[in-house]
Amino acid sequence: MTIVPSTQALGLSISEWESLARRWSVPAYRGRQIFDAIHRRGARSAGEIHEIPRDLRDRLAREMPIGLPAIVKSAASRDGSVKYGLKLEDGALIEAVYMPGDPGAAQVNEFEDARAVTAESSVKSPGARVAGSADRFTVCLSSQTGCAVDCAFCVTGRLGGGRNLTAGEIVGQLYAVLDEVGRKTDAARIVFMGMGEPFLNPDGVIGALDVFFELIPRRRVTVSTSGITPAFARFAALPRRPNLAVSLNAADDETRAALMPINRTYPLEGLLRAMRDWPVDPRRRITVEYVLIAGRNDSPEDAKRLVHLLDRIPAKVNVIPLNEDPIYLPGWKRPSEPVIDRFAAALSAGGVGVTVRRSRGPDAAAACGQLKGRTTDPRRTPKSG
């Protein structure tokens, strides 16, 4: 069996590297040199960090090995998106998605409107990109090895919870994907919308953000939550905050609880208060993610309630027609195109900004709600003996 090196080194911030250098009785600037070599120059082993003395390289190799999760599988979509399965040091599997973009793509928390995509949209091979190295692309990252939130419309949730990822595992996840497609962080947009609930792993996610924000403008990083209300204050207090996306999916407690059991613990009233208290930067908005499901939350009345709910919240709604899965979501259907149009039009008429997400990679099971690191739910696996 291949041993995957620890990714702990990848999760240290500049200040943490400087502190480690001092503990190792070397000047603090050596820590910054190590950080820059790993994250700006792309060193993947201590032996590649020639800026530091040999004895420090040897110690780094022994005590803080630099290693990435192993890519053990991939699935390419016709739209150029690629879903990657990555194996962590303990054997856990997670998934991440690379989504190519174009130079005119919207900001990280804004997605293409499905109505604006023509049949002539180009089909890219995995990792392909248009001319020029500055074209934007997005990587969707996981924060846990499963998800215990158990949203009824999400395959990841159907397969149960898992452990938190460390900051190093999250950063390593990004670098494994970038190395595979031959890209750097300069044009990257990052969305924490993969496996897991980011707000249930604040230590790992915030640790990874400390690294990412040295490399990527925070306006190009979005963290999505299903509404873990107590964690809002910690993320809101960060000196460098990511964009916020909230998975709402219903405008009343009864419907939302049926779709998202977490609503029974953190009802809408508290969630909306936390959203109103979120410090939104000028010219920015909170993204409200709304998975549209036929016959469950797609009526004109649902749209009107949502407009009322978002009053006085600087938000835009990202309507996401359900990505169907006959195995894990039997009987759940995507609304018809006229129903999707009608719902979006009702929000717009109520003064709410709205886009309809063109999900990337559905044919590769890489779209919203389709990621899974396993195929069985440990909660429902009979115990032996």
Secondary structure, DSSP 4 states (H G I P E B T S, - for coil): -PPPPP-GGGG--HHHHHHHHHHTTS-HHHHHHHHHHHHTS---SGGG-TTS-HHHHHHHHHHS----PEEEEEEE-TTS-EEEEEE-TTS-EEEEEEEE--TT---TT---BGGG--TT---PPTT---SSTT--EEEE--SBSS-SS--TT-HHHHT---PBPPHHHHHHHHHHHHHHHT--GGGEEEEE-SSS-GGG-HHHHHHHHHHHTTTS-GGGEEEEES--GGGHHHHHT-SSPPEEEEE---SSHHHHHHH-GGGGTS-HHHHHHHHHHS-PPTT--EEEEEEE-TTTS-SHHHHHHHHHHTTTS-EEEEEEE----TTTSTT--PPPHHHHHHHHHHHHHTT-EEEEB--S-GGGT-STT---S-SS-GGGSPPP-
